[in-house]
Amino acid sequence: MIRIKTIENTERELVEDFKVFEDIFDKFGYLIDLGNNLKPLDDALKTDDRMIKGCQAHVWLYSEFKDGRVFFQADANADYAKGLVAMMIYVLSGHTTDEIISAPLNFIEKIGFKSMLSMKRAGGLESIIKQMKLDAVVYKAKKNEIAECKINTFNFEHTSKIKSDDYSYIHEPDSQYQPDWIFRSIVYQ
């Protein structure tokens, strides 16, 4: 049986990796290297419905559910965006829906991305995280469970619910964040 590292252990590992670099440009260089090591996404999967809304660059995210775990693949047309999505895949891919949904992702602030990223890049990272967590919520709902996801990123908190009968997205009326992205359907295998 293959043992998958916990999300928390992977986060700690990334924080340590980034600590090596004191200069902000070196940290961005390392982020770009992460993106360069991302497994290429098949061009057939680079469709409009897989494009993450809210990113300045074109970022395509593909997910699949197998053996009780969610696996992600992605690509982007910009180095920084590709590095950010590669980092998030490294942290979240291969985990259960509950692990992905509940992951606090505190490593982002520990690395210093809160102060390093421009508002547009920070918004893109938030969109990547939201979509990955929402994909996990949909897979959980498709197992005939009502899935709820409180998405915490470094700039906002948002609650989403998916009903198992129609997989519809329910926006919580008390949430202060009004989503400007489109909830997308994913294939359950």
N, C-alpha and C positions, 0 to 999 in steps of 0.2 A: 504494500500500500504506500502510495506516495504521500509524504507528509508536507502539507502546505504551511508556510509560515503564517502566523497570525498577522492581521492588519497592523496591530500595535508594534510588533517586532519589525515589520517592514518599514513602518514610519520611523522608528528609532534608527534603523539602518540608514535611511535616507538623510535624516538629520545629521548623523555622524559623517556621511559622505560629503554633505554640503559644508560642514564645519571646517573641512580641510581648506576651503577657499575663503580668504578674508576679503578679497577684492570682489566687488559686485559684478564686474565684467567676467571674472573667472567663474562665478556662480552661474551667470547666464551661459557661459561657454559649456559648462558641465550640463546644464539643462538642454542645450542644443545637442550635445553628445548623446543624451538619453533619447532624444527624438531620432537621431541618426541610427540608433540601434533598434528602433521599432521595426517589427516585422512588417513588410509591405502589405497593404490592404489591396485585395484583388479589385481591379478597376470596375468590375461588375457590381461591387458593393458600394461604390461611390455614387450613390443616388441622392436625389434631393430629399427624399424622406429620411435618409440617414444623416443628413447634414445637421449639425447642432446649431440651433438658432441662438443668437446672442453673442456669437464669436465674430470678431473683426475678420479673421481669416476663415477660409473654408476648412472646416473640420468635420470629417465623417466618422461616425461611431457605429460599429456593428456589435451586437451582443447575441449570445446564444446561451440557452439553459440546457445543461446536460449533467447527468449524475448528481443532481441536487445543487449544482453550482453555476454561477454566472461567469461567462468568459467574454472578454471584450477584445476587439481589434479596432484599430483606428488609423487614420492618416490625416494629414493637414498640408496645406499649400504654403505654410510659413514656418520657419525654423522654430520660433518661440512657441507657437501653438502646438507644433508637433512634439516639442519637448514637454510641454505641460500635459498633453493627453497621454504621452508615453509614461510620464511619472504617475499619473492617476491609474493607468492600466497596471503598472507594476504594483501599486498598492492594493487595488480592488479586485482585479481579475482572478478568478478561480475560487472565490469565496461564496458562501451561501447568501441567499437573499437577506436574511436577518443580519448577518455580519456586515454586509454592504450598507443596508439601510441605517443601521445603528452606529456606523463608524463616525467618530467625531472629527477625524482628520485634522487633529491639532498640529501635526507636523508642518503644515503650510505656514502657520505663523512662526513656529520655532525656527524654520529655515530662514525666515525673514521676507517671505514673498509679500506680506501685507504692505511693507514699505518699499519693496523693490519694484513691484509691478505697477504700470500705469493703470489708470481707471479702466481703459478699454481692455487691457490684457487681464486685469483682475475680474472684470465682467465676463470675459471669455472663459476663465478658469471656473468661475461660479457656474456658468452654463454647462460646462463639461461635467462638473460634479452633480449638478441637478439631473442631467440626463442619465448619468450612470446610476444614480440612486433611483430615479423613476423607472428605469428599465428593470431594476431589481424588484421594485414595488409591483410592476405589472406581472412579472414572473411569479411572484408570491400570490397575487390575486388569481392568476390562472390556475393555481393549485386549489381553487375553490376556497380561498380565504379572503377576508377583507383585509387589505393591506393598507397600513398608514405609515407615512414617512415624514418625519420632521427633519427637514434638510437644514443643516447648520453649515454655513460657510463662514468665511472670515468677515463678511459684510452684512449678512442678514440671516433670518430664520424664517422658514416657510413650512407649512404643513400641507401635505397632499394625501388624498385617499383614493384608492381604486376599488371599485366594487367588482366582485367576481362574476356577477351575472352579465354585465355588459362592458366591463373593462373601461368604463368611462372615468374621466378625470374629474375630480370634485375639488373645487377651490374653496378653501375654508374662508367664510365671510369675515372672520375676525382677524385674519392675517393682514398685515400692513403691506405686504409685498403683492403687487398685482402682476402676474406673469405676462410677459410679452412674447413668450415663445409658444410654439404649438406642441401639444403633446402628440407624440407619434406612436403608431402601432408597431409592434415587433412580433416576430414569428416565434411561436412557442413550439419547441420540438420535444 
